[in-house]
Structure formats: structure tokens, C-alpha cells
Amino acid sequence: MDLLLPIMTVLLIAVGAFCLFTAMDNADRLRLNRKKGLTDRRFADEMAAAGLAWKSRE
């Protein structure tokens, strides 16, 4: 029982570090995808607009 606090502390620090680095990696990937080009963004905007058009018809 005396080791419960140190073990939980180390475990929570490890989980927090994992989440932090995962979030940083995800942010880097999103930033790189945004810089890819306007053609991809324009295509995504067209697809989103088409989706909204279909929803308005229902």
C-alpha cells in the first residue's frame, strides 16, 4: 500500500507524456496536410457543399 502513490504517479506521468506527444504528432500532421495545396482544400469544400445540398433536399 505504501508503493501505491509512487506507482500511480509514475503511471500518470507516463500516460500524460504519451498523450502530449500524440497530440503534438497529430498537430504536425494536420499542419502538413493544410499546407498541401489549395486544390485539395477546394475539392474538400466542393464535397462539403454537395453534402449540404443533399441534406437540404431531404
C-alpha positions, 0 to 999 in steps of 0.5 A: 500500500505504501508503493501505491502513490509512487506507482500511480504517479509514475503511471500518470506521468507516463500516460500524460507524456504519451498523450502530449506527444500524440497530440503534438504528432497529430498537430504536425500532421494536420499542419502538413496536410493544410499546407498541401495545396489549395486544390485539395482544400477546394475539392474538400469544400466542393464535397462539403457543399454537395453534402449540404445540398443533399441534406437540404433536399431531404 
